[in-house]
Amino acid sequence: MRFNLEYRKDNGSAKEINIYNNVEILGAYGENEGYMARVPERKYANDNGIRKFNYYGIVHMTLAR
């Protein structure tokens, strides 16, 4: 299952909203701090595209088509 995600950095305190498409949730990180996810658009030669998304920073999350 993949999701489209609108996210604010810095635990939701940043003004700018970043949009990530086709995000694949891999699991949780820390002690229920947020999601570990694979972001295909961030994957490059030396970067596997795995990012951490804190729950407080998630503005909107929808199912990708």
All heavy atoms as TSV, in Angstrom:
chain	resi	resn	atom	element	x	y	z
A	1	MET	N	N	0.834	-1.163	0.000
A	1	MET	CA	C	0.000	0.000	0.000
A	1	MET	C	C	0.890	1.241	0.000
A	1	MET	O	O	1.851	1.313	0.745
A	1	MET	CB	C	-0.875	-0.031	1.249
A	1	MET	CG	C	-2.130	0.745	1.125
A	1	MET	SD	S	-3.167	0.614	2.581
A	1	MET	CE	C	-4.040	-0.876	2.228
A	2	ARG	N	N	0.555	2.207	-0.811
A	2	ARG	CA	C	1.350	3.431	-0.914
A	2	ARG	C	C	0.468	4.647	-0.640
A	2	ARG	O	O	-0.733	4.621	-0.859
A	2	ARG	CB	C	1.986	3.528	-2.284
A	2	ARG	CG	C	2.995	2.410	-2.511
A	2	ARG	CD	C	3.666	2.573	-3.866
A	2	ARG	NE	N	4.551	1.460	-4.106
A	2	ARG	CZ	C	5.845	1.462	-3.805
A	2	ARG	NH1	N	6.395	2.531	-3.287
A	2	ARG	NH2	N	6.587	0.414	-4.055
A	3	PHE	N	N	1.126	5.704	-0.152
A	3	PHE	CA	C	0.403	6.892	0.273
A	3	PHE	C	C	0.997	8.153	-0.337
A	3	PHE	O	O	2.167	8.190	-0.683
A	3	PHE	CB	C	0.472	7.024	1.801
A	3	PHE	CG	C	-0.157	5.886	2.532
A	3	PHE	CD1	C	0.593	4.769	2.892
A	3	PHE	CD2	C	-1.491	5.908	2.851
A	3	PHE	CE1	C	0.019	3.713	3.560
A	3	PHE	CE2	C	-2.079	4.848	3.523
A	3	PHE	CZ	C	-1.320	3.749	3.884
A	4	ASN	N	N	0.167	9.195	-0.444
A	4	ASN	CA	C	0.623	10.549	-0.755
A	4	ASN	C	C	0.614	11.292	0.570
A	4	ASN	O	O	-0.345	11.202	1.337
A	4	ASN	CB	C	-0.297	11.222	-1.767
A	4	ASN	CG	C	-0.256	10.518	-3.098
A	4	ASN	OD1	O	0.755	9.956	-3.494
A	4	ASN	ND2	N	-1.364	10.524	-3.802
A	5	LEU	N	N	1.671	12.025	0.836
A	5	LEU	CA	C	1.880	12.587	2.158
A	5	LEU	C	C	2.217	14.065	2.063
A	5	LEU	O	O	3.068	14.464	1.263
A	5	LEU	CB	C	3.038	11.822	2.803
A	5	LEU	CG	C	3.426	12.061	4.217
A	5	LEU	CD1	C	2.347	11.557	5.161
A	5	LEU	CD2	C	4.726	11.350	4.517
A	6	GLU	N	N	1.534	14.885	2.860
A	6	GLU	CA	C	1.890	16.294	3.025
A	6	GLU	C	C	2.524	16.403	4.400
A	6	GLU	O	O	1.938	15.988	5.395
A	6	GLU	CB	C	0.650	17.184	2.938
A	6	GLU	CG	C	0.025	17.189	1.571
A	6	GLU	CD	C	-1.215	18.040	1.489
A	6	GLU	OE1	O	-1.458	18.852	2.408
A	6	GLU	OE2	O	-1.955	17.885	0.510
A	7	TYR	N	N	3.720	16.968	4.449
A	7	TYR	CA	C	4.531	16.911	5.669
A	7	TYR	C	C	5.222	18.238	5.953
A	7	TYR	O	O	5.724	18.890	5.041
A	7	TYR	CB	C	5.581	15.804	5.509
A	7	TYR	CG	C	6.413	15.548	6.724
A	7	TYR	CD1	C	5.903	14.858	7.802
A	7	TYR	CD2	C	7.723	16.010	6.795
A	7	TYR	CE1	C	6.681	14.625	8.934
A	7	TYR	CE2	C	8.497	15.778	7.912
A	7	TYR	CZ	C	7.967	15.085	8.977
A	7	TYR	OH	O	8.732	14.854	10.096
A	8	ARG	N	N	5.236	18.634	7.226
A	8	ARG	CA	C	5.990	19.803	7.687
A	8	ARG	C	C	7.185	19.311	8.496
A	8	ARG	O	O	7.011	18.520	9.425
A	8	ARG	CB	C	5.142	20.686	8.586
A	8	ARG	CG	C	4.050	21.413	7.903
A	8	ARG	CD	C	3.308	22.269	8.903
A	8	ARG	NE	N	2.071	22.729	8.344
A	8	ARG	CZ	C	1.833	23.992	8.044
A	8	ARG	NH1	N	2.743	24.905	8.256
A	8	ARG	NH2	N	0.681	24.343	7.537
A	9	LYS	N	N	8.353	19.782	8.174
A	9	LYS	CA	C	9.566	19.391	8.907
A	9	LYS	C	C	9.561	19.993	10.306
A	9	LYS	O	O	8.703	20.806	10.633
A	9	LYS	CB	C	10.807	19.849	8.145
A	9	LYS	CG	C	11.009	19.114	6.850
A	9	LYS	CD	C	12.269	19.568	6.177
A	9	LYS	CE	C	12.470	18.820	4.870
A	9	LYS	NZ	N	13.704	19.230	4.213
A	10	ASP	N	N	10.530	19.634	11.102
A	10	ASP	CA	C	10.717	20.143	12.470
A	10	ASP	C	C	9.496	19.884	13.349
A	10	ASP	O	O	8.982	20.778	14.021
A	10	ASP	CB	C	11.063	21.634	12.468
A	10	ASP	CG	C	12.335	21.923	11.696
A	10	ASP	OD1	O	13.259	21.092	11.767
A	10	ASP	OD2	O	12.396	22.968	11.028
A	11	ASN	N	N	9.013	18.642	13.318
A	11	ASN	CA	C	7.863	18.229	14.139
A	11	ASN	C	C	6.621	19.063	13.881
A	11	ASN	O	O	5.838	19.339	14.792
A	11	ASN	CB	C	8.201	18.247	15.625
A	11	ASN	CG	C	9.237	17.224	15.982
A	11	ASN	OD1	O	9.333	16.182	15.330
A	11	ASN	ND2	N	10.019	17.491	16.997
A	12	GLY	N	N	6.439	19.499	12.656
A	12	GLY	CA	C	5.254	20.249	12.284
A	12	GLY	C	C	5.348	21.741	12.465
A	12	GLY	O	O	4.387	22.457	12.215
A	13	SER	N	N	6.484	22.260	12.881
A	13	SER	CA	C	6.604	23.701	13.128
A	13	SER	C	C	7.111	24.493	11.921
A	13	SER	O	O	7.079	25.715	11.944
A	13	SER	CB	C	7.496	23.961	14.338
A	13	SER	OG	O	8.796	23.479	14.093
A	14	ALA	N	N	7.566	23.835	10.886
A	14	ALA	CA	C	8.044	24.536	9.685
A	14	ALA	C	C	6.863	25.129	8.923
A	14	ALA	O	O	5.762	24.585	8.937
A	14	ALA	CB	C	8.808	23.575	8.788
A	15	LYS	N	N	7.073	26.245	8.260
A	15	LYS	CA	C	6.001	26.882	7.495
A	15	LYS	C	C	5.742	26.165	6.179
A	15	LYS	O	O	4.618	26.099	5.716
A	15	LYS	CB	C	6.347	28.340	7.231
A	15	LYS	CG	C	6.320	29.193	8.470
A	15	LYS	CD	C	6.615	30.638	8.145
A	15	LYS	CE	C	6.591	31.460	9.418
A	15	LYS	NZ	N	6.857	32.873	9.151
A	16	GLU	N	N	6.797	25.660	5.570
A	16	GLU	CA	C	6.692	25.022	4.260
A	16	GLU	C	C	6.147	23.600	4.392
A	16	GLU	O	O	6.557	22.835	5.264
A	16	GLU	CB	C	8.072	24.973	3.611
A	16	GLU	CG	C	8.084	24.359	2.244
A	16	GLU	CD	C	9.492	24.307	1.659
A	16	GLU	OE1	O	10.365	25.017	2.150
A	16	GLU	OE2	O	9.671	23.535	0.708
A	17	ILE	N	N	5.233	23.234	3.504
A	17	ILE	CA	C	4.699	21.875	3.454
A	17	ILE	C	C	5.332	21.172	2.265
A	17	ILE	O	O	5.287	21.668	1.139
A	17	ILE	CB	C	3.166	21.883	3.307
A	17	ILE	CG1	C	2.521	22.481	4.555
A	17	ILE	CG2	C	2.647	20.468	3.066
A	17	ILE	CD1	C	1.019	22.597	4.476
A	18	ASN	N	N	5.938	20.014	2.514
A	18	ASN	CA	C	6.526	19.199	1.454
A	18	ASN	C	C	5.536	18.104	1.077
A	18	ASN	O	O	4.884	17.531	1.942
A	18	ASN	CB	C	7.827	18.557	1.925
A	18	ASN	CG	C	8.880	19.589	2.222
A	18	ASN	OD1	O	9.092	20.502	1.450
A	18	ASN	ND2	N	9.539	19.452	3.343
A	19	ILE	N	N	5.455	17.813	-0.213
A	19	ILE	CA	C	4.555	16.776	-0.699
A	19	ILE	C	C	5.388	15.617	-1.219
A	19	ILE	O	O	6.296	15.806	-2.034
A	19	ILE	CB	C	3.642	17.323	-1.809
A	19	ILE	CG1	C	2.780	18.447	-1.240
A	19	ILE	CG2	C	2.780	16.220	-2.392
A	19	ILE	CD1	C	1.976	19.187	-2.276
A	20	TYR	N	N	5.081	14.424	-0.724
A	20	TYR	CA	C	5.761	13.199	-1.131
A	20	TYR	C	C	4.713	12.256	-1.707
A	20	TYR	O	O	3.669	12.031	-1.100
A	20	TYR	CB	C	6.449	12.536	0.056
A	20	TYR	CG	C	7.471	13.421	0.731
A	20	TYR	CD1	C	7.153	14.136	1.871
A	20	TYR	CD2	C	8.756	13.544	0.215
A	20	TYR	CE1	C	8.080	14.951	2.488
A	20	TYR	CE2	C	9.693	14.365	0.825
A	20	TYR	CZ	C	9.347	15.061	1.959
A	20	TYR	OH	O	10.268	15.867	2.561
A	21	ASN	N	N	4.989	11.696	-2.886
A	21	ASN	CA	C	4.045	10.808	-3.556
A	21	ASN	C	C	4.546	9.374	-3.551
A	21	ASN	O	O	5.750	9.120	-3.594
A	21	ASN	CB	C	3.819	11.272	-4.999
A	21	ASN	CG	C	3.163	12.627	-5.052
A	21	ASN	OD1	O	2.138	12.841	-4.416
A	21	ASN	ND2	N	3.758	13.553	-5.773
A	22	ASN	N	N	3.615	8.436	-3.537
A	22	ASN	CA	C	3.896	6.991	-3.588
A	22	ASN	C	C	4.821	6.538	-2.468
A	22	ASN	O	O	5.735	5.744	-2.676
A	22	ASN	CB	C	4.471	6.598	-4.950
A	22	ASN	CG	C	3.476	6.797	-6.049
A	22	ASN	OD1	O	2.306	6.451	-5.901
A	22	ASN	ND2	N	3.904	7.371	-7.150
A	23	VAL	N	N	4.590	7.036	-1.267
A	23	VAL	CA	C	5.395	6.691	-0.098
A	23	VAL	C	C	4.982	5.306	0.407
A	23	VAL	O	O	3.803	5.041	0.567
A	23	VAL	CB	C	5.196	7.745	1.013
A	23	VAL	CG1	C	5.896	7.337	2.282
A	23	VAL	CG2	C	5.682	9.095	0.542
A	24	GLU	N	N	5.962	4.455	0.637
A	24	GLU	CA	C	5.711	3.113	1.164
A	24	GLU	C	C	6.129	3.084	2.637
A	24	GLU	O	O	7.291	3.296	2.961
A	24	GLU	CB	C	6.529	2.094	0.370
A	24	GLU	CG	C	6.359	0.688	0.839
A	24	GLU	CD	C	7.257	-0.289	0.083
A	24	GLU	OE1	O	8.002	0.150	-0.824
A	24	GLU	OE2	O	7.203	-1.466	0.399
A	25	ILE	N	N	5.169	2.832	3.530
A	25	ILE	CA	C	5.440	2.779	4.965
A	25	ILE	C	C	6.150	1.469	5.280
A	25	ILE	O	O	5.665	0.385	4.958
A	25	ILE	CB	C	4.134	2.877	5.783
A	25	ILE	CG1	C	3.345	4.134	5.421
A	25	ILE	CG2	C	4.424	2.796	7.265
A	25	ILE	CD1	C	4.002	5.425	5.765
A	26	LEU	N	N	7.311	1.564	5.916
A	26	LEU	CA	C	8.097	0.376	6.270
A	26	LEU	C	C	7.869	-0.047	7.715
A	26	LEU	O	O	8.052	-1.202	8.054
A	26	LEU	CB	C	9.586	0.644	6.044
A	26	LEU	CG	C	9.972	1.053	4.617
A	26	LEU	CD1	C	11.439	1.419	4.562
A	26	LEU	CD2	C	9.660	-0.069	3.652
A	27	GLY	N	N	7.507	0.894	8.570
A	27	GLY	CA	C	7.292	0.593	9.978
A	27	GLY	C	C	7.475	1.835	10.818
A	27	GLY	O	O	7.565	2.944	10.310
A	28	ALA	N	N	7.532	1.639	12.119
A	28	ALA	CA	C	7.699	2.752	13.052
A	28	ALA	C	C	9.165	2.896	13.432
A	28	ALA	O	O	9.955	1.978	13.252
A	28	ALA	CB	C	6.864	2.509	14.296
A	29	TYR	N	N	9.520	4.048	13.967
A	29	TYR	CA	C	10.872	4.225	14.498
A	29	TYR	C	C	10.766	4.798	15.901
A	29	TYR	O	O	9.778	5.428	16.265
A	29	TYR	CB	C	11.739	5.103	13.591
A	29	TYR	CG	C	11.445	6.577	13.628
A	29	TYR	CD1	C	12.108	7.411	14.527
A	29	TYR	CD2	C	10.522	7.150	12.767
A	29	TYR	CE1	C	11.848	8.762	14.565
A	29	TYR	CE2	C	10.257	8.500	12.796
A	29	TYR	CZ	C	10.921	9.301	13.695
A	29	TYR	OH	O	10.655	10.639	13.732
A	30	GLY	N	N	11.811	4.594	16.684
A	30	GLY	CA	C	11.827	5.072	18.063
A	30	GLY	C	C	10.746	4.398	18.884
A	30	GLY	O	O	10.279	3.320	18.562
A	31	GLU	N	N	10.353	5.042	19.942
A	31	GLU	CA	C	9.261	4.535	20.762
A	31	GLU	C	C	7.981	5.220	20.337
A	31	GLU	O	O	7.492	6.130	21.001
A	31	GLU	CB	C	9.568	4.754	22.238
A	31	GLU	CG	C	10.707	3.889	22.713
A	31	GLU	CD	C	10.855	3.933	24.216
A	31	GLU	OE1	O	9.872	4.198	24.922
A	31	GLU	OE2	O	11.982	3.699	24.665
A	32	ASN	N	N	7.467	4.789	19.173
A	32	ASN	CA	C	6.236	5.326	18.593
A	32	ASN	C	C	6.361	6.823	18.284
A	32	ASN	O	O	5.471	7.609	18.569
A	32	ASN	CB	C	5.045	5.062	19.517
A	32	ASN	CG	C	3.739	5.067	18.762
A	32	ASN	OD1	O	3.715	4.909	17.554
A	32	ASN	ND2	N	2.652	5.262	19.466
A	33	GLU	N	N	7.482	7.215	17.684
A	33	GLU	CA	C	7.725	8.613	17.331
A	33	GLU	C	C	7.215	8.964	15.935
A	33	GLU	O	O	6.866	10.105	15.674
A	33	GLU	CB	C	9.216	8.925	17.402
A	33	GLU	CG	C	9.763	8.870	18.804
A	33	GLU	CD	C	11.256	9.139	18.836
A	33	GLU	OE1	O	11.716	10.002	18.074
A	33	GLU	OE2	O	11.945	8.479	19.614
A	34	GLY	N	N	7.234	7.992	15.023
A	34	GLY	CA	C	6.807	8.284	13.665
A	34	GLY	C	C	7.000	7.097	12.743
A	34	GLY	O	O	7.237	5.976	13.180
A	35	TYR	N	N	6.885	7.372	11.437
A	35	TYR	CA	C	7.005	6.352	10.403
A	35	TYR	C	C	8.397	6.330	9.799
A	35	TYR	O	O	9.006	7.370	9.596
A	35	TYR	CB	C	6.054	6.640	9.232
A	35	TYR	CG	C	4.601	6.510	9.537
A	35	TYR	CD1	C	3.746	7.586	9.359
A	35	TYR	CD2	C	4.062	5.304	9.955
A	35	TYR	CE1	C	2.397	7.472	9.610
A	35	TYR	CE2	C	2.711	5.184	10.206
A	35	TYR	CZ	C	1.884	6.263	10.027
A	35	TYR	OH	O	0.556	6.152	10.280
A	36	MET	N	N	8.841	5.144	9.453
A	36	MET	CA	C	9.994	4.939	8.588
A	36	MET	C	C	9.382	4.623	7.226
A	36	MET	O	O	8.514	3.749	7.129
A	36	MET	CB	C	10.715	3.713	9.068
A	36	MET	CG	C	12.134	3.634	9.310
A	36	MET	SD	S	13.190	4.909	9.461
A	36	MET	CE	C	14.574	3.864	9.552
A	37	ALA	N	N	9.777	5.343	6.188
A	37	ALA	CA	C	9.139	5.167	4.889
A	37	ALA	C	C	10.149	5.263	3.757
A	37	ALA	O	O	11.176	5.911	3.877
A	37	ALA	CB	C	8.052	6.217	4.700
A	38	ARG	N	N	9.804	4.623	2.646
A	38	ARG	CA	C	10.618	4.693	1.432
A	38	ARG	C	C	9.940	5.688	0.488
A	38	ARG	O	O	8.773	5.528	0.151
A	38	ARG	CB	C	10.731	3.334	0.761
A	38	ARG	CG	C	11.587	3.367	-0.500
A	38	ARG	CD	C	11.815	1.995	-1.098
A	38	ARG	NE	N	12.626	1.209	-0.180
A	38	ARG	CZ	C	12.266	0.014	0.303
A	38	ARG	NH1	N	11.122	-0.519	-0.035
A	38	ARG	NH2	N	13.058	-0.642	1.118
A	39	VAL	N	N	10.693	6.706	0.088
A	39	VAL	CA	C	10.178	7.759	-0.794
A	39	VAL	C	C	10.877	7.596	-2.143
A	39	VAL	O	O	12.056	7.949	-2.277
A	39	VAL	CB	C	10.452	9.159	-0.196
A	39	VAL	CG1	C	9.871	10.237	-1.079
A	39	VAL	CG2	C	9.912	9.249	1.223
A	40	PRO	N	N	10.174	7.066	-3.151
A	40	PRO	CA	C	10.823	6.794	-4.442
A	40	PRO	C	C	11.441	8.024	-5.104
A	40	PRO	O	O	12.498	7.927	-5.728
A	40	PRO	CB	C	9.695	6.246	-5.309
A	40	PRO	CG	C	8.577	5.943	-4.419
A	40	PRO	CD	C	8.784	6.675	-3.145
A	41	GLU	N	N	10.830	9.196	-4.963
A	41	GLU	CA	C	11.354	10.391	-5.615
A	41	GLU	C	C	12.630	10.907	-4.961
A	41	GLU	O	O	13.315	11.753	-5.512
A	41	GLU	CB	C	10.296	11.490	-5.651
A	41	GLU	CG	C	9.825	11.919	-4.292
A	41	GLU	CD	C	8.505	12.662	-4.328
A	41	GLU	OE1	O	7.614	12.257	-5.079
A	41	GLU	OE2	O	8.393	13.649	-3.597
A	42	ARG	N	N	12.983	10.407	-3.792
A	42	ARG	CA	C	14.214	10.804	-3.094
A	42	ARG	C	C	15.339	9.774	-3.260
A	42	ARG	O	O	16.411	9.946	-2.716
A	42	ARG	CB	C	13.941	10.983	-1.602
A	42	ARG	CG	C	12.917	12.017	-1.298
A	42	ARG	CD	C	13.426	13.382	-1.639
A	42	ARG	NE	N	12.425	14.368	-1.276
A	42	ARG	CZ	C	12.613	15.645	-1.316
A	42	ARG	NH1	N	13.755	16.123	-1.687
A	42	ARG	NH2	N	11.653	16.463	-1.002
A	43	LYS	N	N	15.078	8.726	-4.013
A	43	LYS	CA	C	16.076	7.671	-4.198
A	43	LYS	C	C	17.057	8.060	-5.305
A	43	LYS	O	O	16.658	8.435	-6.402
A	43	LYS	CB	C	15.383	6.362	-4.565
A	43	LYS	CG	C	16.314	5.193	-4.615
A	43	LYS	CD	C	15.568	3.907	-4.871
A	43	LYS	CE	C	16.558	2.768	-4.912
A	43	LYS	NZ	N	15.903	1.491	-5.140
A	44	TYR	N	N	18.348	8.007	-4.967
A	44	TYR	CA	C	19.427	8.324	-5.910
A	44	TYR	C	C	20.507	7.259	-5.775
A	44	TYR	O	O	20.377	6.321	-5.000
A	44	TYR	CB	C	20.012	9.710	-5.622
A	44	TYR	CG	C	19.001	10.814	-5.793
A	44	TYR	CD1	C	18.410	11.414	-4.689
A	44	TYR	CD2	C	18.624	11.233	-7.059
A	44	TYR	CE1	C	17.471	12.424	-4.853
A	44	TYR	CE2	C	17.682	12.239	-7.231
A	44	TYR	CZ	C	17.113	12.827	-6.123
A	44	TYR	OH	O	16.183	13.811	-6.273
A	45	ALA	N	N	21.597	7.427	-6.461
A	45	ALA	CA	C	22.679	6.439	-6.475
A	45	ALA	C	C	23.197	6.118	-5.077
A	45	ALA	O	O	23.353	4.953	-4.726
A	45	ALA	CB	C	23.826	6.936	-7.351
A	46	ASN	N	N	23.455	7.116	-4.249
A	46	ASN	CA	C	24.002	6.884	-2.910
A	46	ASN	C	C	22.965	7.038	-1.805
A	46	ASN	O	O	23.305	7.081	-0.634
A	46	ASN	CB	C	25.152	7.853	-2.646
A	46	ASN	CG	C	26.318	7.598	-3.572
A	46	ASN	OD1	O	26.566	6.463	-3.956
A	46	ASN	ND2	N	27.022	8.640	-3.943
A	47	ASP	N	N	21.700	7.135	-2.169
A	47	ASP	CA	C	20.629	7.343	-1.198
A	47	ASP	C	C	19.509	6.342	-1.473
A	47	ASP	O	O	18.967	6.300	-2.571
A	47	ASP	CB	C	20.101	8.777	-1.339
A	47	ASP	CG	C	19.096	9.142	-0.272
A	47	ASP	OD1	O	18.642	8.261	0.471
A	47	ASP	OD2	O	18.751	10.332	-0.192
A	48	ASN	N	N	19.171	5.542	-0.478
A	48	ASN	CA	C	18.152	4.506	-0.678
A	48	ASN	C	C	16.727	5.035	-0.579
A	48	ASN	O	O	15.771	4.295	-0.759
A	48	ASN	CB	C	18.353	3.352	0.302
A	48	ASN	CG	C	18.294	3.790	1.744
A	48	ASN	OD1	O	17.928	4.909	2.052
A	48	ASN	ND2	N	18.663	2.883	2.636
A	49	GLY	N	N	16.527	6.305	-0.286
A	49	GLY	CA	C	15.206	6.918	-0.270
A	49	GLY	C	C	14.424	6.705	1.008
A	49	GLY	O	O	13.256	7.061	1.085
A	50	ILE	N	N	15.035	6.136	2.032
A	50	ILE	CA	C	14.338	5.901	3.295
A	50	ILE	C	C	14.398	7.169	4.143
A	50	ILE	O	O	15.458	7.754	4.330
A	50	ILE	CB	C	14.925	4.694	4.042
A	50	ILE	CG1	C	14.666	3.438	3.219
A	50	ILE	CG2	C	14.326	4.572	5.428
A	50	ILE	CD1	C	15.241	2.176	3.805
A	51	ARG	N	N	13.220	7.590	4.619
A	51	ARG	CA	C	13.100	8.798	5.423
A	51	ARG	C	C	12.303	8.504	6.684
A	51	ARG	O	O	11.510	7.572	6.723
A	51	ARG	CB	C	12.371	9.905	4.649
A	51	ARG	CG	C	13.063	10.335	3.377
A	51	ARG	CD	C	14.303	11.155	3.681
A	51	ARG	NE	N	14.920	11.698	2.501
A	51	ARG	CZ	C	15.859	11.083	1.802
A	51	ARG	NH1	N	16.299	9.905	2.144
A	51	ARG	NH2	N	16.393	11.655	0.738
A	52	LYS	N	N	12.487	9.359	7.695
A	52	LYS	CA	C	11.713	9.287	8.930
A	52	LYS	C	C	10.710	10.431	8.934
A	52	LYS	O	O	11.076	11.569	8.672
A	52	LYS	CB	C	12.614	9.402	10.156
A	52	LYS	CG	C	13.541	8.227	10.327
A	52	LYS	CD	C	14.405	8.433	11.561
A	52	LYS	CE	C	15.368	7.283	11.747
A	52	LYS	NZ	N	16.232	7.489	12.913
A	53	PHE	N	N	9.452	10.125	9.211
A	53	PHE	CA	C	8.399	11.124	9.282
A	53	PHE	C	C	7.809	11.101	10.692
A	53	PHE	O	O	7.184	10.128	11.092
A	53	PHE	CB	C	7.295	10.832	8.258
A	53	PHE	CG	C	7.754	10.951	6.839
A	53	PHE	CD1	C	8.055	9.821	6.094
A	53	PHE	CD2	C	7.888	12.188	6.242
A	53	PHE	CE1	C	8.467	9.926	4.789
A	53	PHE	CE2	C	8.305	12.309	4.931
A	53	PHE	CZ	C	8.600	11.178	4.201
A	54	ASN	N	N	7.990	12.193	11.426
A	54	ASN	CA	C	7.438	12.309	12.764
A	54	ASN	C	C	5.928	12.491	12.655
A	54	ASN	O	O	5.438	13.196	11.783
A	54	ASN	CB	C	8.071	13.509	13.479
A	54	ASN	CG	C	7.673	13.593	14.916
A	54	ASN	OD1	O	6.524	13.907	15.223
A	54	ASN	ND2	N	8.602	13.309	15.799
A	55	TYR	N	N	5.176	11.882	13.556
A	55	TYR	CA	C	3.713	11.965	13.521
A	55	TYR	C	C	3.212	13.405	13.581
A	55	TYR	O	O	2.232	13.750	12.949
A	55	TYR	CB	C	3.091	11.171	14.675
A	55	TYR	CG	C	3.275	9.679	14.569
A	55	TYR	CD1	C	3.694	8.936	15.654
A	55	TYR	CD2	C	3.000	8.994	13.394
A	55	TYR	CE1	C	3.847	7.565	15.573
A	55	TYR	CE2	C	3.154	7.626	13.286
A	55	TYR	CZ	C	3.574	6.909	14.389
A	55	TYR	OH	O	3.718	5.559	14.301
A	56	TYR	N	N	3.868	14.266	14.335
A	56	TYR	CA	C	3.431	15.658	14.484
A	56	TYR	C	C	3.586	16.462	13.193
A	56	TYR	O	O	2.935	17.481	13.025
A	56	TYR	CB	C	4.188	16.349	15.612
A	56	TYR	CG	C	3.910	15.762	16.958
A	56	TYR	CD1	C	4.917	15.122	17.666
A	56	TYR	CD2	C	2.642	15.828	17.518
A	56	TYR	CE1	C	4.669	14.561	18.910
A	56	TYR	CE2	C	2.382	15.270	18.764
A	56	TYR	CZ	C	3.397	14.635	19.455
A	56	TYR	OH	O	3.142	14.084	20.672
A	57	GLY	N	N	4.449	16.018	12.295
A	57	GLY	CA	C	4.682	16.747	11.060
A	57	GLY	C	C	3.744	16.379	9.926
A	57	GLY	O	O	3.677	17.072	8.916
A	58	ILE	N	N	2.982	15.299	10.074
A	58	ILE	CA	C	2.085	14.863	9.007
A	58	ILE	C	C	0.846	15.766	8.993
A	58	ILE	O	O	0.104	15.839	9.957
A	58	ILE	CB	C	1.683	13.395	9.180
A	58	ILE	CG1	C	2.927	12.511	9.067
A	58	ILE	CG2	C	0.636	12.998	8.139
A	58	ILE	CD1	C	2.691	11.059	9.387
A	59	VAL	N	N	0.663	16.467	7.873
A	59	VAL	CA	C	-0.469	17.369	7.718
A	59	VAL	C	C	-1.660	16.615	7.132
A	59	VAL	O	O	-2.775	16.702	7.628
A	59	VAL	CB	C	-0.102	18.557	6.792
A	59	VAL	CG1	C	-1.297	19.451	6.535
A	59	VAL	CG2	C	1.049	19.338	7.387
A	60	HIS	N	N	-1.402	15.847	6.075
A	60	HIS	CA	C	-2.467	15.126	5.374
A	60	HIS	C	C	-1.865	13.891	4.733
A	60	HIS	O	O	-0.778	13.947	4.168
A	60	HIS	CB	C	-3.099	16.049	4.319
A	60	HIS	CG	C	-4.354	15.551	3.776
A	60	HIS	ND1	N	-4.468	15.082	2.492
A	60	HIS	CD2	C	-5.586	15.446	4.315
A	60	HIS	CE1	C	-5.710	14.714	2.280
A	60	HIS	NE2	N	-6.413	14.919	3.370
A	61	MET	N	N	-2.614	12.806	4.774
A	61	MET	CA	C	-2.123	11.542	4.235
A	61	MET	C	C	-3.282	10.862	3.499
A	61	MET	O	O	-4.340	10.651	4.081
A	61	MET	CB	C	-1.617	10.673	5.376
A	61	MET	CG	C	-0.901	9.467	5.010
A	61	MET	SD	S	-0.217	8.779	6.547
A	61	MET	CE	C	0.542	7.334	5.913
A	62	THR	N	N	-3.086	10.540	2.201
A	62	THR	CA	C	-4.116	9.871	1.427
A	62	THR	C	C	-3.535	8.648	0.741
A	62	THR	O	O	-2.327	8.557	0.529
A	62	THR	CB	C	-4.710	10.805	0.354
A	62	THR	OG1	O	-3.651	11.232	-0.507
A	62	THR	CG2	C	-5.392	11.999	0.975
A	63	LEU	N	N	-4.395	7.752	0.382
A	63	LEU	CA	C	-3.999	6.546	-0.321
A	63	LEU	C	C	-3.644	6.906	-1.764
A	63	LEU	O	O	-4.399	7.601	-2.440
A	63	LEU	CB	C	-5.141	5.538	-0.282
A	63	LEU	CG	C	-4.860	4.126	-0.702
A	63	LEU	CD1	C	-3.773	3.506	0.183
A	63	LEU	CD2	C	-6.121	3.294	-0.619
A	64	ALA	N	N	-2.488	6.465	-2.241
A	64	ALA	CA	C	-2.054	6.746	-3.612
A	64	ALA	C	C	-2.766	5.804	-4.572
A	64	ALA	O	O	-3.115	4.678	-4.217
A	64	ALA	CB	C	-0.537	6.571	-3.738
A	65	ARG	N	N	-2.954	6.262	-5.770
A	65	ARG	CA	C	-3.635	5.426	-6.773
A	65	ARG	C	C	-2.659	4.737	-7.656
A	65	ARG	O	O	-1.618	5.105	-7.919
A	65	ARG	CB	C	-4.550	6.285	-7.626
A	65	ARG	CG	C	-5.652	6.873	-6.813
A	65	ARG	CD	C	-6.554	7.699	-7.666
A	65	ARG	NE	N	-7.542	8.296	-6.784
A	65	ARG	CZ	C	-8.770	8.552	-7.141
A	65	ARG	NH1	N	-9.145	8.272	-8.356
A	65	ARG	NH2	N	-9.593	9.098	-6.315
